[in-house]
Amino acid sequence: ISLRSLGVELHCRCIQTESKPIGRHIQKVELIPTNSHCEDTEIIATLKKTGQEVCLDPEAPWVKRMIARIIANRKR
Amino acid sequence: ISLRSLGVELHCRCIQTESKPIGRHIQKVELIPTNSHCEDTEIIATLKKTGQEVCLDPEAPWVKRMIARIIANRKR
């Protein structure tokens, strides 16, 4: 049983972050806290349709707003 | 190429949510916006070590605080 099989990354996944807002075509957003293998918090959005993964800047106001919007959009 | 291969879920992933705070042993948190297959926003934490997935309540104040804490914990 390897660390990787548990989904543990041994390095940062993001090299650079997307600066412009990516809008509403988001399938999911992953938040990865700082850990022993990566000293940055990583936020990775997966886009609908393509499944493309886009790294986002945790300090960007639009990223914080987008996450707050996702969480607030509860059962209608 | 299947929808599932793109990571598209065809149903909600969470049946019930964990009510008590799960603390600091979080490897990652996934935020899944409402979509045509699931009318609930889903928040799924993956625990360190075990890799266990735990569904969290988007309306729970401790969940919102935990997410805010992850995002704010930027490069030191």
Backbone of each chain as nested JSON, in Angstrom:
{
  "chains": [
    {"id": "A", "residues": [
      {"number": 1, "name": "ILE", "atoms": {"N": [0.859, -1.194, 0.0], "CA": [0.0, 0.0, 0.0], "C": [0.89, 1.237, 0.0]}},
      {"number": 2, "name": "SER", "atoms": {"N": [0.817, 1.98, -1.077], "CA": [1.693, 3.149, -1.235], "C": [0.99, 4.416, -0.772]}},
      {"number": 3, "name": "LEU", "atoms": {"N": [1.788, 5.41, -0.457], "CA": [1.213, 6.711, -0.115], "C": [0.366, 7.221, -1.271]}},
      {"number": 4, "name": "ARG", "atoms": {"N": [0.873, 7.017, -2.484], "CA": [0.142, 7.532, -3.647], "C": [-1.217, 6.86, -3.795]}},
      {"number": 5, "name": "SER", "atoms": {"N": [-1.3, 5.578, -3.454], "CA": [-2.586, 4.877, -3.562], "C": [-3.608, 5.462, -2.594]}},
      {"number": 6, "name": "LEU", "atoms": {"N": [-3.122, 6.123, -1.553], "CA": [-4.022, 6.792, -0.616], "C": [-4.342, 8.207, -1.065]}},
      {"number": 7, "name": "GLY", "atoms": {"N": [-3.826, 8.579, -2.232], "CA": [-4.096, 9.921, -2.743], "C": [-3.171, 10.961, -2.145]}},
      {"number": 8, "name": "VAL", "atoms": {"N": [-2.111, 10.509, -1.489], "CA": [-1.166, 11.46, -0.904], "C": [-0.192, 11.905, -1.982]}},
      {"number": 9, "name": "GLU", "atoms": {"N": [-0.152, 13.197, -2.213], "CA": [0.781, 13.746, -3.2], "C": [2.099, 14.046, -2.508]}},
      {"number": 10, "name": "LEU", "atoms": {"N": [3.201, 13.761, -3.18], "CA": [4.503, 13.973, -2.569], "C": [5.139, 15.287, -2.997]}},
      {"number": 11, "name": "HIS", "atoms": {"N": [4.384, 16.113, -3.649], "CA": [4.879, 17.416, -4.103], "C": [3.666, 18.31, -4.344]}},
      {"number": 12, "name": "CYS", "atoms": {"N": [3.913, 19.603, -4.59], "CA": [2.797, 20.49, -4.946], "C": [2.249, 20.065, -6.309]}},
      {"number": 13, "name": "ARG", "atoms": {"N": [0.947, 20.199, -6.487], "CA": [0.347, 19.866, -7.792], "C": [0.311, 21.071, -8.723]}},
      {"number": 14, "name": "CYS", "atoms": {"N": [0.342, 22.271, -8.148], "CA": [0.21, 23.479, -8.967], "C": [1.565, 24.125, -9.238]}},
      {"number": 15, "name": "ILE", "atoms": {"N": [1.799, 24.456, -10.494], "CA": [3.008, 25.189, -10.857], "C": [2.668, 26.666, -10.971]}},
      {"number": 16, "name": "GLN", "atoms": {"N": [1.562, 26.948, -11.63], "CA": [1.085, 28.328, -11.689], "C": [-0.424, 28.343, -11.528]}},
      {"number": 17, "name": "THR", "atoms": {"N": [-0.956, 29.525, -11.22], "CA": [-2.393, 29.631, -11.001], "C": [-3.036, 30.514, -12.069]}},
      {"number": 18, "name": "GLU", "atoms": {"N": [-4.303, 30.224, -12.329], "CA": [-5.084, 30.98, -13.31], "C": [-5.489, 32.307, -12.677]}},
      {"number": 19, "name": "SER", "atoms": {"N": [-5.223, 33.398, -13.371], "CA": [-5.533, 34.693, -12.762], "C": [-6.94, 35.179, -13.103]}},
      {"number": 20, "name": "LYS", "atoms": {"N": [-7.468, 34.781, -14.273], "CA": [-8.786, 35.316, -14.624], "C": [-9.906, 34.365, -14.193]}},
      {"number": 21, "name": "PRO", "atoms": {"N": [-11.029, 34.952, -13.772], "CA": [-12.149, 34.136, -13.298], "C": [-12.569, 33.096, -14.338]}},
      {"number": 22, "name": "ILE", "atoms": {"N": [-12.838, 31.878, -13.883], "CA": [-13.173, 30.811, -14.818], "C": [-14.673, 30.575, -14.917]}},
      {"number": 23, "name": "GLY", "atoms": {"N": [-15.461, 31.423, -14.245], "CA": [-16.905, 31.38, -14.467], "C": [-17.616, 30.208, -13.849]}},
      {"number": 24, "name": "ARG", "atoms": {"N": [-18.683, 29.778, -14.479], "CA": [-19.613, 28.845, -13.855], "C": [-19.418, 27.403, -14.292]}},
      {"number": 25, "name": "HIS", "atoms": {"N": [-18.459, 27.143, -15.138], "CA": [-18.345, 25.803, -15.712], "C": [-17.478, 24.901, -14.843]}},
      {"number": 26, "name": "ILE", "atoms": {"N": [-17.811, 24.886, -13.564], "CA": [-16.983, 24.135, -12.629], "C": [-17.695, 22.884, -12.155]}},
      {"number": 27, "name": "GLN", "atoms": {"N": [-17.031, 21.763, -12.343], "CA": [-17.586, 20.478, -11.903], "C": [-17.316, 20.269, -10.419]}},
      {"number": 28, "name": "LYS", "atoms": {"N": [-16.085, 20.578, -10.012], "CA": [-15.753, 20.49, -8.592], "C": [-14.53, 21.337, -8.292]}},
      {"number": 29, "name": "VAL", "atoms": {"N": [-14.342, 21.636, -7.011], "CA": [-13.18, 22.38, -6.561], "C": [-12.534, 21.574, -5.434]}},
      {"number": 30, "name": "GLU", "atoms": {"N": [-11.244, 21.334, -5.539], "CA": [-10.503, 20.648, -4.475], "C": [-9.69, 21.661, -3.678]}},
      {"number": 31, "name": "LEU", "atoms": {"N": [-9.789, 21.582, -2.368], "CA": [-8.966, 22.401, -1.476], "C": [-7.964, 21.469, -0.798]}},
      {"number": 32, "name": "ILE", "atoms": {"N": [-6.7, 21.775, -0.977], "CA": [-5.667, 20.921, -0.374], "C": [-4.861, 21.763, 0.612]}},
      {"number": 33, "name": "PRO", "atoms": {"N": [-5.026, 21.488, 1.922], "CA": [-4.308, 22.28, 2.932], "C": [-2.797, 22.102, 2.785]}},
      {"number": 34, "name": "THR", "atoms": {"N": [-2.054, 23.035, 3.326], "CA": [-0.602, 22.893, 3.366], "C": [-0.268, 21.574, 4.065]}},
      {"number": 35, "name": "ASN", "atoms": {"N": [0.791, 20.956, 3.639], "CA": [1.207, 19.696, 4.258], "C": [2.714, 19.559, 4.105]}},
      {"number": 36, "name": "SER", "atoms": {"N": [3.241, 18.444, 4.567], "CA": [4.698, 18.311, 4.602], "C": [5.316, 18.277, 3.2]}},
      {"number": 37, "name": "HIS", "atoms": {"N": [4.493, 18.014, 2.188], "CA": [5.023, 17.923, 0.829], "C": [4.809, 19.18, 0.008]}},
      {"number": 38, "name": "CYS", "atoms": {"N": [3.973, 20.09, 0.524], "CA": [3.694, 21.313, -0.238], "C": [3.333, 22.419, 0.742]}},
      {"number": 39, "name": "GLU", "atoms": {"N": [4.096, 23.477, 0.717], "CA": [3.883, 24.522, 1.711], "C": [2.833, 25.556, 1.275]}},
      {"number": 40, "name": "ASP", "atoms": {"N": [2.262, 25.348, 0.097], "CA": [1.179, 26.224, -0.345], "C": [-0.158, 25.515, -0.201]}},
      {"number": 41, "name": "THR", "atoms": {"N": [-1.188, 26.266, 0.184], "CA": [-2.548, 25.757, 0.039], "C": [-2.836, 25.679, -1.455]}},
      {"number": 42, "name": "GLU", "atoms": {"N": [-3.388, 24.566, -1.902], "CA": [-3.692, 24.447, -3.328], "C": [-5.204, 24.359, -3.538]}},
      {"number": 43, "name": "ILE", "atoms": {"N": [-5.669, 25.097, -4.533], "CA": [-7.086, 25.063, -4.905], "C": [-7.152, 24.686, -6.376]}},
      {"number": 44, "name": "ILE", "atoms": {"N": [-7.757, 23.548, -6.65], "CA": [-7.768, 23.027, -8.015], "C": [-9.21, 22.826, -8.467]}},
      {"number": 45, "name": "ALA", "atoms": {"N": [-9.604, 23.577, -9.501], "CA": [-10.947, 23.433, -10.057], "C": [-10.908, 22.468, -11.229]}},
      {"number": 46, "name": "THR", "atoms": {"N": [-11.908, 21.597, -11.297], "CA": [-12.058, 20.722, -12.456], "C": [-13.215, 21.269, -13.291]}},
      {"number": 47, "name": "LEU", "atoms": {"N": [-12.964, 21.507, -14.575], "CA": [-13.979, 22.102, -15.431], "C": [-14.938, 21.037, -15.955]}},
      {"number": 48, "name": "LYS", "atoms": {"N": [-16.203, 21.46, -16.149], "CA": [-17.192, 20.584, -16.764], "C": [-16.766, 20.258, -18.199]}},
      {"number": 49, "name": "LYS", "atoms": {"N": [-17.294, 19.194, -18.728], "CA": [-17.104, 18.773, -20.125], "C": [-15.683, 18.278, -20.382]}},
      {"number": 50, "name": "THR", "atoms": {"N": [-14.694, 19.145, -20.249], "CA": [-13.332, 18.717, -20.588], "C": [-12.655, 17.959, -19.454]}},
      {"number": 51, "name": "GLY", "atoms": {"N": [-13.091, 18.219, -18.214], "CA": [-12.4, 17.609, -17.08], "C": [-11.055, 18.233, -16.798]}},
      {"number": 52, "name": "GLN", "atoms": {"N": [-10.745, 19.321, -17.498], "CA": [-9.453, 20.007, -17.313], "C": [-9.309, 20.513, -15.871]}},
      {"number": 53, "name": "GLU", "atoms": {"N": [-8.122, 20.36, -15.308], "CA": [-7.851, 20.859, -13.96], "C": [-7.123, 22.196, -14.037]}},
      {"number": 54, "name": "VAL", "atoms": {"N": [-7.627, 23.168, -13.271], "CA": [-7.069, 24.512, -13.29], "C": [-6.722, 24.908, -11.859]}},
      {"number": 55, "name": "CYS", "atoms": {"N": [-5.492, 25.317, -11.651], "CA": [-5.085, 25.757, -10.315], "C": [-5.492, 27.21, -10.104]}},
      {"number": 56, "name": "LEU", "atoms": {"N": [-6.046, 27.485, -8.925], "CA": [-6.522, 28.832, -8.629], "C": [-5.721, 29.422, -7.475]}},
      {"number": 57, "name": "ASP", "atoms": {"N": [-5.675, 30.75, -7.454], "CA": [-4.917, 31.471, -6.43], "C": [-5.763, 31.628, -5.162]}},
      {"number": 58, "name": "PRO", "atoms": {"N": [-5.347, 31.017, -4.045], "CA": [-6.135, 31.106, -2.804], "C": [-6.301, 32.534, -2.303]}},
      {"number": 59, "name": "GLU", "atoms": {"N": [-5.435, 33.433, -2.767], "CA": [-5.523, 34.821, -2.295], "C": [-6.378, 35.703, -3.205]}},
      {"number": 60, "name": "ALA", "atoms": {"N": [-6.796, 35.186, -4.347], "CA": [-7.591, 35.999, -5.274], "C": [-9.015, 36.173, -4.748]}},
      {"number": 61, "name": "PRO", "atoms": {"N": [-9.478, 37.426, -4.668], "CA": [-10.842, 37.666, -4.168], "C": [-11.906, 36.895, -4.943]}},
      {"number": 62, "name": "TRP", "atoms": {"N": [-11.774, 36.782, -6.261], "CA": [-12.813, 36.077, -7.037], "C": [-12.846, 34.592, -6.693]}},
      {"number": 63, "name": "VAL", "atoms": {"N": [-11.714, 34.034, -6.29], "CA": [-11.686, 32.617, -5.906], "C": [-12.451, 32.43, -4.593]}},
      {"number": 64, "name": "LYS", "atoms": {"N": [-12.198, 33.324, -3.648], "CA": [-12.914, 33.244, -2.365], "C": [-14.422, 33.418, -2.561]}},
      {"number": 65, "name": "ARG", "atoms": {"N": [-14.785, 34.37, -3.449], "CA": [-16.213, 34.595, -3.715], "C": [-16.845, 33.366, -4.36]}},
      {"number": 66, "name": "MET", "atoms": {"N": [-16.123, 32.762, -5.305], "CA": [-16.638, 31.59, -6.006], "C": [-16.885, 30.444, -5.024]}},
      {"number": 67, "name": "ILE", "atoms": {"N": [-15.949, 30.23, -4.112], "CA": [-16.101, 29.151, -3.129], "C": [-17.268, 29.441, -2.185]}},
      {"number": 68, "name": "ALA", "atoms": {"N": [-17.385, 30.69, -1.756], "CA": [-18.505, 31.062, -0.886], "C": [-19.834, 30.837, -1.61]}},
      {"number": 69, "name": "ARG", "atoms": {"N": [-19.847, 31.112, -2.928], "CA": [-21.075, 30.952, -3.708], "C": [-21.45, 29.469, -3.808]}},
      {"number": 70, "name": "ILE", "atoms": {"N": [-20.456, 28.63, -4.029], "CA": [-20.726, 27.185, -4.111], "C": [-21.316, 26.681, -2.794]}},
      {"number": 71, "name": "ILE", "atoms": {"N": [-20.708, 27.082, -1.681], "CA": [-21.161, 26.586, -0.376], "C": [-22.567, 27.093, -0.046]}},
      {"number": 72, "name": "ALA", "atoms": {"N": [-22.859, 28.336, -0.425], "CA": [-24.157, 28.941, -0.087], "C": [-25.3, 28.393, -0.936]}},
      {"number": 73, "name": "ASN", "atoms": {"N": [-24.961, 27.784, -2.068], "CA": [-25.974, 27.334, -3.035], "C": [-26.587, 26.014, -2.606]}},
      {"number": 74, "name": "ARG", "atoms": {"N": [-27.208, 26.028, -1.432], "CA": [-27.726, 24.804, -0.878], "C": [-29.083, 24.425, -1.457]}},
      {"number": 75, "name": "LYS", "atoms": {"N": [-29.596, 23.335, -0.975], "CA": [-30.834, 22.741, -1.509], "C": [-31.909, 23.803, -1.745]}},
      {"number": 76, "name": "ARG", "atoms": {"N": [-32.508, 23.735, -2.963], "CA": [-33.508, 24.752, -3.283], "C": [-34.912, 24.247, -3.078]}}
    ]},
    {"id": "B", "residues": [
      {"number": 1, "name": "ILE", "atoms": {"N": [-15.537, 7.209, -24.695], "CA": [-15.291, 8.117, -23.562], "C": [-16.597, 8.297, -22.786]}},
      {"number": 2, "name": "SER", "atoms": {"N": [-16.59, 7.855, -21.554], "CA": [-17.812, 7.885, -20.753], "C": [-17.85, 9.128, -19.884]}},
      {"number": 3, "name": "LEU", "atoms": {"N": [-19.042, 9.491, -19.463], "CA": [-19.178, 10.602, -18.516], "C": [-18.389, 10.31, -17.249]}},
      {"number": 4, "name": "ARG", "atoms": {"N": [-18.466, 9.04, -16.811], "CA": [-17.788, 8.7, -15.567], "C": [-16.27, 8.855, -15.696]}},
      {"number": 5, "name": "SER", "atoms": {"N": [-15.744, 8.577, -16.885], "CA": [-14.293, 8.721, -17.069], "C": [-13.871, 10.183, -16.95]}},
      {"number": 6, "name": "LEU", "atoms": {"N": [-14.816, 11.077, -17.155], "CA": [-14.524, 12.508, -16.982], "C": [-14.744, 12.935, -15.537]}},
      {"number": 7, "name": "GLY", "atoms": {"N": [-15.091, 11.978, -14.693], "CA": [-15.305, 12.311, -13.287], "C": [-16.699, 12.852, -13.029]}},
      {"number": 8, "name": "VAL", "atoms": {"N": [-17.588, 12.718, -14.008], "CA": [-18.951, 13.204, -13.822], "C": [-19.758, 12.152, -13.068]}},
      {"number": 9, "name": "GLU", "atoms": {"N": [-20.291, 12.532, -11.923], "CA": [-21.122, 11.621, -11.143], "C": [-22.565, 11.759, -11.611]}},
      {"number": 10, "name": "LEU", "atoms": {"N": [-23.262, 10.641, -11.682], "CA": [-24.633, 10.67, -12.173], "C": [-25.65, 10.668, -11.046]}},
      {"number": 11, "name": "HIS", "atoms": {"N": [-25.172, 10.843, -9.82], "CA": [-26.045, 10.887, -8.658], "C": [-25.303, 11.629, -7.556]}},
      {"number": 12, "name": "CYS", "atoms": {"N": [-26.028, 11.936, -6.459], "CA": [-25.346, 12.53, -5.313], "C": [-24.369, 11.501, -4.723]}},
      {"number": 13, "name": "ARG", "atoms": {"N": [-23.253, 11.974, -4.216], "CA": [-22.287, 11.054, -3.598], "C": [-22.558, 10.886, -2.102]}},
      {"number": 14, "name": "CYS", "atoms": {"N": [-23.217, 11.885, -1.499], "CA": [-23.422, 11.847, -0.052], "C": [-24.824, 11.356, 0.298]}},
      {"number": 15, "name": "ILE", "atoms": {"N": [-24.89, 10.433, 1.242], "CA": [-26.184, 9.972, 1.745], "C": [-26.483, 10.698, 3.05]}},
      {"number": 16, "name": "GLN", "atoms": {"N": [-25.472, 10.788, 3.897], "CA": [-25.637, 11.571, 5.112], "C": [-24.351, 12.335, 5.375]}},
      {"number": 17, "name": "THR", "atoms": {"N": [-24.446, 13.353, 6.248], "CA": [-23.271, 14.174, 6.53], "C": [-22.851, 14.015, 7.987]}},
      {"number": 18, "name": "GLU", "atoms": {"N": [-21.555, 14.215, 8.188], "CA": [-20.964, 14.12, 9.52], "C": [-21.298, 15.403, 10.282]}},
      {"number": 19, "name": "SER", "atoms": {"N": [-21.844, 15.243, 11.486], "CA": [-22.249, 16.449, 12.209], "C": [-21.138, 16.996, 13.099]}},
      {"number": 20, "name": "LYS", "atoms": {"N": [-20.254, 16.119, 13.6], "CA": [-19.25, 16.648, 14.521], "C": [-17.962, 17.02, 13.779]}},
      {"number": 21, "name": "PRO", "atoms": {"N": [-17.316, 18.097, 14.266], "CA": [-16.098, 18.571, 13.603], "C": [-15.058, 17.463, 13.483]}},
      {"number": 22, "name": "ILE", "atoms": {"N": [-14.401, 17.39, 12.318], "CA": [-13.451, 16.303, 12.104], "C": [-12.009, 16.734, 12.328]}},
      {"number": 23, "name": "GLY", "atoms": {"N": [-11.816, 17.984, 12.758], "CA": [-10.484, 18.393, 13.179], "C": [-9.505, 18.642, 12.063]}},
      {"number": 24, "name": "ARG", "atoms": {"N": [-8.237, 18.403, 12.342], "CA": [-7.168, 18.85, 11.457], "C": [-6.625, 17.764, 10.547]}},
      {"number": 25, "name": "HIS", "atoms": {"N": [-7.189, 16.584, 10.613], "CA": [-6.587, 15.479, 9.873], "C": [-7.168, 15.382, 8.472]}},
      {"number": 26, "name": "ILE", "atoms": {"N": [-7.167, 16.511, 7.785], "CA": [-7.79, 16.558, 6.469], "C": [-6.731, 16.65, 5.38]}},
      {"number": 27, "name": "GLN", "atoms": {"N": [-6.813, 15.698, 4.456], "CA": [-5.884, 15.693, 3.333], "C": [-6.369, 16.641, 2.242]}},
      {"number": 28, "name": "LYS", "atoms": {"N": [-7.661, 16.587, 1.961], "CA": [-8.241, 17.517, 0.997], "C": [-9.735, 17.617, 1.212]}},
      {"number": 29, "name": "VAL", "atoms": {"N": [-10.311, 18.677, 0.661], "CA": [-11.752, 18.879, 0.714], "C": [-12.242, 19.117, -0.71]}},
      {"number": 30, "name": "GLU", "atoms": {"N": [-13.25, 18.372, -1.132], "CA": [-13.851, 18.594, -2.441], "C": [-15.173, 19.332, -2.304]}},
      {"number": 31, "name": "LEU", "atoms": {"N": [-15.345, 20.366, -3.102], "CA": [-16.616, 21.092, -3.161], "C": [-17.261, 20.776, -4.506]}},
      {"number": 32, "name": "ILE", "atoms": {"N": [-18.466, 20.242, -4.465], "CA": [-19.141, 19.882, -5.708], "C": [-20.43, 20.695, -5.807]}},
      {"number": 33, "name": "PRO", "atoms": {"N": [-20.464, 21.667, -6.737], "CA": [-21.663, 22.51, -6.862], "C": [-22.879, 21.678, -7.26]}},
      {"number": 34, "name": "THR", "atoms": {"N": [-24.053, 22.219, -7.012], "CA": [-25.273, 21.568, -7.484], "C": [-25.172, 21.368, -8.987]}},
      {"number": 35, "name": "ASN", "atoms": {"N": [-25.751, 20.288, -9.459], "CA": [-25.715, 20.02, -10.896], "C": [-26.937, 19.203, -11.263]}},
      {"number": 36, "name": "SER", "atoms": {"N": [-27.048, 18.828, -12.507], "CA": [-28.278, 18.179, -12.967], "C": [-28.485, 16.805, -12.322]}},
      {"number": 37, "name": "HIS", "atoms": {"N": [-27.413, 16.237, -11.76], "CA": [-27.532, 14.91, -11.158], "C": [-27.703, 14.934, -9.645]}},
      {"number": 38, "name": "CYS", "atoms": {"N": [-27.464, 16.113, -9.048], "CA": [-27.564, 16.203, -7.589], "C": [-27.926, 17.635, -7.213]}},
      {"number": 39, "name": "GLU", "atoms": {"N": [-29.04, 17.784, -6.545], "CA": [-29.518, 19.134, -6.254], "C": [-28.923, 19.699, -4.961]}},
      {"number": 40, "name": "ASP", "atoms": {"N": [-28.061, 18.925, -4.313], "CA": [-27.385, 19.43, -3.121], "C": [-25.939, 19.79, -3.457]}},
      {"number": 41, "name": "THR", "atoms": {"N": [-25.454, 20.877, -2.861], "CA": [-24.017, 21.103, -2.872], "C": [-23.397, 20.026, -1.993]}},
      {"number": 42, "name": "GLU", "atoms": {"N": [-22.33, 19.393, -2.481], "CA": [-21.691, 18.35, -1.687], "C": [-20.283, 18.787, -1.292]}},
      {"number": 43, "name": "ILE", "atoms": {"N": [-19.95, 18.552, -0.035], "CA": [-18.613, 18.846, 0.481], "C": [-18.066, 17.545, 1.059]}},
      {"number": 44, "name": "ILE", "atoms": {"N": [-16.995, 17.064, 0.458], "CA": [-16.456, 15.766, 0.852], "C": [-14.994, 15.927, 1.28]}},
      {"number": 45, "name": "ALA", "atoms": {"N": [-14.734, 15.624, 2.55], "CA": [-13.373, 15.69, 3.066], "C": [-12.737, 14.309, 2.981]}},
      {"number": 46, "name": "THR", "atoms": {"N": [-11.475, 14.297, 2.564], "CA": [-10.712, 13.053, 2.595], "C": [-9.738, 13.146, 3.759]}},
      {"number": 47, "name": "LEU", "atoms": {"N": [-9.768, 12.133, 4.626], "CA": [-8.927, 12.16, 5.826], "C": [-7.518, 11.668, 5.52]}},
      {"number": 48, "name": "LYS", "atoms": {"N": [-6.558, 12.242, 6.231], "CA": [-5.179, 11.772, 6.136], "C": [-5.093, 10.332, 6.64]}},
      {"number": 49, "name": "LYS", "atoms": {"N": [-4.043, 9.664, 6.227], "CA": [-3.722, 8.303, 6.673], "C": [-4.697, 7.27, 6.103]}},
      {"number": 50, "name": "THR", "atoms": {"N": [-5.964, 7.339, 6.478], "CA": [-6.897, 6.298, 6.03], "C": [-7.429, 6.55, 4.62]}},
      {"number": 51, "name": "GLY", "atoms": {"N": [-7.442, 7.826, 4.196], "CA": [-8.039, 8.137, 2.915], "C": [-9.557, 8.077, 2.94]}},
      {"number": 52, "name": "GLN", "atoms": {"N": [-10.132, 7.898, 4.127], "CA": [-11.593, 7.826, 4.26], "C": [-12.253, 9.119, 3.785]}},
      {"number": 53, "name": "GLU", "atoms": {"N": [-13.369, 8.986, 3.069], "CA": [-14.115, 10.156, 2.621], "C": [-15.3, 10.4, 3.549]}},
      {"number": 54, "name": "VAL", "atoms": {"N": [-15.433, 11.65, 3.978], "CA": [-16.495, 12.015, 4.915], "C": [-17.284, 13.173, 4.313]}},
      {"number": 55, "name": "CYS", "atoms": {"N": [-18.6, 13.009, 4.228], "CA": [-19.445, 14.085, 3.71], "C": [-19.75, 15.087, 4.813]}},
      {"number": 56, "name": "LEU", "atoms": {"N": [-19.633, 16.368, 4.47], "CA": [-19.857, 17.422, 5.458], "C": [-21.075, 18.252, 5.075]}},
      {"number": 57, "name": "ASP", "atoms": {"N": [-21.686, 18.852, 6.077], "CA": [-22.885, 19.668, 5.878], "C": [-22.49, 21.089, 5.456]}},
      {"number": 58, "name": "PRO", "atoms": {"N": [-22.843, 21.507, 4.241], "CA": [-22.481, 22.856, 3.77], "C": [-23.048, 23.969, 4.648]}},
      {"number": 59, "name": "GLU", "atoms": {"N": [-24.069, 23.659, 5.421], "CA": [-24.681, 24.689, 6.259], "C": [-24.094, 24.751, 7.662]}},
      {"number": 60, "name": "ALA", "atoms": {"N": [-23.25, 23.797, 8.011], "CA": [-22.69, 23.775, 9.367], "C": [-21.632, 24.871, 9.516]}},
      {"number": 61, "name": "PRO", "atoms": {"N": [-21.777, 25.701, 10.564], "CA": [-20.794, 26.781, 10.761], "C": [-19.357, 26.265, 10.85]}},
      {"number": 62, "name": "TRP", "atoms": {"N": [-19.134, 25.107, 11.495], "CA": [-17.757, 24.618, 11.629], "C": [-17.173, 24.223, 10.272]}},
      {"number": 63, "name": "VAL", "atoms": {"N": [-18.021, 23.809, 9.351], "CA": [-17.53, 23.454, 8.014], "C": [-17.078, 24.717, 7.277]}},
      {"number": 64, "name": "LYS", "atoms": {"N": [-17.885, 25.767, 7.382], "CA": [-17.512, 27.036, 6.74], "C": [-16.226, 27.591, 7.332]}},
      {"number": 65, "name": "ARG", "atoms": {"N": [-16.106, 27.477, 8.67], "CA": [-14.872, 27.976, 9.316], "C": [-13.659, 27.16, 8.878]}},
      {"number": 66, "name": "MET", "atoms": {"N": [-13.844, 25.855, 8.776], "CA": [-12.731, 24.993, 8.384], "C": [-12.251, 25.341, 6.973]}},
      {"number": 67, "name": "ILE", "atoms": {"N": [-13.192, 25.564, 6.068], "CA": [-12.824, 25.902, 4.694], "C": [-12.129, 27.261, 4.641]}},
      {"number": 68, "name": "ALA", "atoms": {"N": [-12.661, 28.219, 5.398], "CA": [-12.028, 29.551, 5.442], "C": [-10.605, 29.438, 5.98]}},
      {"number": 69, "name": "ARG", "atoms": {"N": [-10.414, 28.541, 6.963], "CA": [-9.086, 28.371, 7.563], "C": [-8.112, 27.759, 6.553]}},
      {"number": 70, "name": "ILE", "atoms": {"N": [-8.581, 26.799, 5.791], "CA": [-7.715, 26.187, 4.771], "C": [-7.282, 27.235, 3.753]}},
      {"number": 71, "name": "ILE", "atoms": {"N": [-8.239, 28.031, 3.285], "CA": [-7.929, 29.009, 2.248], "C": [-6.981, 30.094, 2.766]}},
      {"number": 72, "name": "ALA", "atoms": {"N": [-7.163, 30.481, 4.013], "CA": [-6.353, 31.574, 4.575], "C": [-4.93, 31.137, 4.91]}},
      {"number": 73, "name": "ASN", "atoms": {"N": [-4.722, 29.83, 5.004], "CA": [-3.423, 29.304, 5.441], "C": [-2.414, 29.298, 4.305]}},
      {"number": 74, "name": "ARG", "atoms": {"N": [-2.135, 30.486, 3.806], "CA": [-1.277, 30.586, 2.632], "C": [0.201, 30.499, 2.982]}},
      {"number": 75, "name": "LYS", "atoms": {"N": [0.994, 30.604, 1.951], "CA": [2.456, 30.424, 2.059], "C": [3.019, 31.171, 3.258]}},
      {"number": 76, "name": "ARG", "atoms": {"N": [3.847, 30.445, 4.052], "CA": [4.374, 31.066, 5.255], "C": [5.783, 31.583, 5.045]}}
    ]}
  ]
}
